[in-house]
Amino acid sequence: MSDSIHLQRINPALNQRRFYRICLQANLFGGVDVWREWGRIGSPGRLRIEPCADVREARERQGRLAAGKIRRGYVLL
């Protein structure tokens, strides 16, 4: 399983070129991890992994994170 959402925000006037990626990955313990990666486009970025008990919980977290980024001006790719 590898569901992912790719977002980006580009504003040349403010010299902003940012990306945000939210992926779901199955882990070895029967749960699902939410992988969040963000940073400037062209750089490696930062990574945070959050464990979830099941796919439903992981998809809800993924949806909340994406909605928050869209409210802040990111666009879905």
mmCIF file of the C-alpha atoms, coordinates in Angstrom:
data_MODEL
# 
_entry.id   MODEL 
# 
loop_
_atom_site.group_PDB 
_atom_site.id 
_atom_site.type_symbol 
_atom_site.label_atom_id 
_atom_site.label_alt_id 
_atom_site.label_comp_id 
_atom_site.label_asym_id 
_atom_site.label_entity_id 
_atom_site.label_seq_id 
_atom_site.pdbx_PDB_ins_code 
_atom_site.Cartn_x 
_atom_site.Cartn_y 
_atom_site.Cartn_z 
_atom_site.occupancy 
_atom_site.B_iso_or_equiv 
_atom_site.pdbx_formal_charge 
_atom_site.auth_seq_id 
_atom_site.auth_comp_id 
_atom_site.auth_asym_id 
_atom_site.auth_atom_id 
_atom_site.pdbx_PDB_model_num 
ATOM 1  C CA . MET A 1 1  ? 0.000  0.000  0.000  1.00 0.00 ? 1  MET A CA 1 
ATOM 2  C CA . SER A 1 2  ? 1.347  3.394  -0.914 1.00 0.00 ? 2  SER A CA 1 
ATOM 3  C CA . ASP A 1 3  ? -1.301 6.105  -1.128 1.00 0.00 ? 3  ASP A CA 1 
ATOM 4  C CA . SER A 1 4  ? 0.212  9.549  -1.429 1.00 0.00 ? 4  SER A CA 1 
ATOM 5  C CA . ILE A 1 5  ? -0.887 13.158 -1.766 1.00 0.00 ? 5  ILE A CA 1 
ATOM 6  C CA . HIS A 1 6  ? 1.466  15.701 -3.333 1.00 0.00 ? 6  HIS A CA 1 
ATOM 7  C CA . LEU A 1 7  ? 0.959  19.418 -2.668 1.00 0.00 ? 7  LEU A CA 1 
ATOM 8  C CA . GLN A 1 8  ? 2.967  22.499 -3.504 1.00 0.00 ? 8  GLN A CA 1 
ATOM 9  C CA . ARG A 1 9  ? 2.901  26.243 -2.978 1.00 0.00 ? 9  ARG A CA 1 
ATOM 10 C CA . ILE A 1 10 ? 4.760  28.554 -5.332 1.00 0.00 ? 10 ILE A CA 1 
ATOM 11 C CA . ASN A 1 11 ? 4.796  32.332 -4.853 1.00 0.00 ? 11 ASN A CA 1 
ATOM 12 C CA . PRO A 1 12 ? 7.556  34.019 -6.897 1.00 0.00 ? 12 PRO A CA 1 
ATOM 13 C CA . ALA A 1 13 ? 6.913  37.412 -5.273 1.00 0.00 ? 13 ALA A CA 1 
ATOM 14 C CA . LEU A 1 14 ? 7.859  35.971 -1.864 1.00 0.00 ? 14 LEU A CA 1 
ATOM 15 C CA . ASN A 1 15 ? 10.499 33.564 -3.262 1.00 0.00 ? 15 ASN A CA 1 
ATOM 16 C CA . GLN A 1 16 ? 8.467  30.580 -1.994 1.00 0.00 ? 16 GLN A CA 1 
ATOM 17 C CA . ARG A 1 17 ? 8.726  27.184 -3.686 1.00 0.00 ? 17 ARG A CA 1 
ATOM 18 C CA . ARG A 1 18 ? 7.516  24.592 -1.186 1.00 0.00 ? 18 ARG A CA 1 
ATOM 19 C CA . PHE A 1 19 ? 6.300  21.013 -1.366 1.00 0.00 ? 19 PHE A CA 1 
ATOM 20 C CA . TYR A 1 20 ? 4.386  18.803 1.034  1.00 0.00 ? 20 TYR A CA 1 
ATOM 21 C CA . ARG A 1 21 ? 3.916  15.043 0.554  1.00 0.00 ? 21 ARG A CA 1 
ATOM 22 C CA . ILE A 1 22 ? 1.712  12.776 2.686  1.00 0.00 ? 22 ILE A CA 1 
ATOM 23 C CA . CYS A 1 23 ? 2.106  9.016  2.132  1.00 0.00 ? 23 CYS A CA 1 
ATOM 24 C CA . LEU A 1 24 ? 0.570  5.959  3.774  1.00 0.00 ? 24 LEU A CA 1 
ATOM 25 C CA . GLN A 1 25 ? 2.832  2.937  4.281  1.00 0.00 ? 25 GLN A CA 1 
ATOM 26 C CA . ALA A 1 26 ? 2.061  -0.407 5.908  1.00 0.00 ? 26 ALA A CA 1 
ATOM 27 C CA . ASN A 1 27 ? 4.424  -1.231 8.772  1.00 0.00 ? 27 ASN A CA 1 
ATOM 28 C CA . LEU A 1 28 ? 5.709  -4.558 10.085 1.00 0.00 ? 28 LEU A CA 1 
ATOM 29 C CA . PHE A 1 29 ? 3.372  -4.547 13.104 1.00 0.00 ? 29 PHE A CA 1 
ATOM 30 C CA . GLY A 1 30 ? 0.076  -4.646 11.189 1.00 0.00 ? 30 GLY A CA 1 
ATOM 31 C CA . GLY A 1 31 ? -0.549 -0.915 11.391 1.00 0.00 ? 31 GLY A CA 1 
ATOM 32 C CA . VAL A 1 32 ? -0.132 1.918  8.948  1.00 0.00 ? 32 VAL A CA 1 
ATOM 33 C CA . ASP A 1 33 ? 2.326  4.807  9.123  1.00 0.00 ? 33 ASP A CA 1 
ATOM 34 C CA . VAL A 1 34 ? 1.660  8.309  7.840  1.00 0.00 ? 34 VAL A CA 1 
ATOM 35 C CA . TRP A 1 35 ? 4.835  9.698  6.265  1.00 0.00 ? 35 TRP A CA 1 
ATOM 36 C CA . ARG A 1 36 ? 4.958  13.506 5.988  1.00 0.00 ? 36 ARG A CA 1 
ATOM 37 C CA . GLU A 1 37 ? 7.721  15.100 3.969  1.00 0.00 ? 37 GLU A CA 1 
ATOM 38 C CA . TRP A 1 38 ? 8.030  18.848 3.415  1.00 0.00 ? 38 TRP A CA 1 
ATOM 39 C CA . GLY A 1 39 ? 10.525 21.493 2.386  1.00 0.00 ? 39 GLY A CA 1 
ATOM 40 C CA . ARG A 1 40 ? 11.726 23.697 -0.422 1.00 0.00 ? 40 ARG A CA 1 
ATOM 41 C CA . ILE A 1 41 ? 11.341 22.279 -3.933 1.00 0.00 ? 41 ILE A CA 1 
ATOM 42 C CA . GLY A 1 42 ? 14.711 20.898 -5.017 1.00 0.00 ? 42 GLY A CA 1 
ATOM 43 C CA . SER A 1 43 ? 15.923 20.132 -1.481 1.00 0.00 ? 43 SER A CA 1 
ATOM 44 C CA . PRO A 1 44 ? 15.651 16.825 0.394  1.00 0.00 ? 44 PRO A CA 1 
ATOM 45 C CA . GLY A 1 45 ? 13.209 18.272 2.933  1.00 0.00 ? 45 GLY A CA 1 
ATOM 46 C CA . ARG A 1 46 ? 12.237 16.959 6.339  1.00 0.00 ? 46 ARG A CA 1 
ATOM 47 C CA . LEU A 1 47 ? 10.448 13.718 7.192  1.00 0.00 ? 47 LEU A CA 1 
ATOM 48 C CA . ARG A 1 48 ? 8.144  12.779 10.057 1.00 0.00 ? 48 ARG A CA 1 
ATOM 49 C CA . ILE A 1 49 ? 6.612  9.311  10.477 1.00 0.00 ? 49 ILE A CA 1 
ATOM 50 C CA . GLU A 1 50 ? 3.465  8.896  12.592 1.00 0.00 ? 50 GLU A CA 1 
ATOM 51 C CA . PRO A 1 51 ? 2.133  5.405  13.393 1.00 0.00 ? 51 PRO A CA 1 
ATOM 52 C CA . CYS A 1 52 ? -1.609 4.667  13.173 1.00 0.00 ? 52 CYS A CA 1 
ATOM 53 C CA . ALA A 1 53 ? -3.543 1.636  14.340 1.00 0.00 ? 53 ALA A CA 1 
ATOM 54 C CA . ASP A 1 54 ? -5.356 0.971  11.062 1.00 0.00 ? 54 ASP A CA 1 
ATOM 55 C CA . VAL A 1 55 ? -5.959 2.237  7.533  1.00 0.00 ? 55 VAL A CA 1 
ATOM 56 C CA . ARG A 1 56 ? -9.105 4.176  8.499  1.00 0.00 ? 56 ARG A CA 1 
ATOM 57 C CA . GLU A 1 57 ? -7.265 6.224  11.113 1.00 0.00 ? 57 GLU A CA 1 
ATOM 58 C CA . ALA A 1 58 ? -4.346 6.831  8.736  1.00 0.00 ? 58 ALA A CA 1 
ATOM 59 C CA . ARG A 1 59 ? -6.641 8.025  5.916  1.00 0.00 ? 59 ARG A CA 1 
ATOM 60 C CA . GLU A 1 60 ? -8.459 10.388 8.301  1.00 0.00 ? 60 GLU A CA 1 
ATOM 61 C CA . ARG A 1 61 ? -5.147 11.876 9.451  1.00 0.00 ? 61 ARG A CA 1 
ATOM 62 C CA . GLN A 1 62 ? -3.962 12.173 5.847  1.00 0.00 ? 62 GLN A CA 1 
ATOM 63 C CA . GLY A 1 63 ? -7.180 13.992 4.890  1.00 0.00 ? 63 GLY A CA 1 
ATOM 64 C CA . ARG A 1 64 ? -6.962 16.420 7.828  1.00 0.00 ? 64 ARG A CA 1 
ATOM 65 C CA . LEU A 1 65 ? -3.327 17.237 7.044  1.00 0.00 ? 65 LEU A CA 1 
ATOM 66 C CA . ALA A 1 66 ? -4.056 17.816 3.350  1.00 0.00 ? 66 ALA A CA 1 
ATOM 67 C CA . ALA A 1 67 ? -7.082 20.014 4.111  1.00 0.00 ? 67 ALA A CA 1 
ATOM 68 C CA . GLY A 1 68 ? -4.999 22.163 6.435  1.00 0.00 ? 68 GLY A CA 1 
ATOM 69 C CA . LYS A 1 69 ? -2.312 22.660 3.799  1.00 0.00 ? 69 LYS A CA 1 
ATOM 70 C CA . ILE A 1 70 ? -4.899 23.536 1.134  1.00 0.00 ? 70 ILE A CA 1 
ATOM 71 C CA . ARG A 1 71 ? -6.329 26.187 3.481  1.00 0.00 ? 71 ARG A CA 1 
ATOM 72 C CA . ARG A 1 72 ? -2.815 27.643 3.721  1.00 0.00 ? 72 ARG A CA 1 
ATOM 73 C CA . GLY A 1 73 ? -2.489 28.033 -0.040 1.00 0.00 ? 73 GLY A CA 1 
ATOM 74 C CA . TYR A 1 74 ? -1.008 24.725 -1.200 1.00 0.00 ? 74 TYR A CA 1 
ATOM 75 C CA . VAL A 1 75 ? -2.436 23.194 -4.382 1.00 0.00 ? 75 VAL A CA 1 
ATOM 76 C CA . LEU A 1 76 ? -2.960 19.511 -5.088 1.00 0.00 ? 76 LEU A CA 1 
ATOM 77 C CA . LEU A 1 77 ? -0.793 18.051 -7.862 1.00 0.00 ? 77 LEU A CA 1 
# 
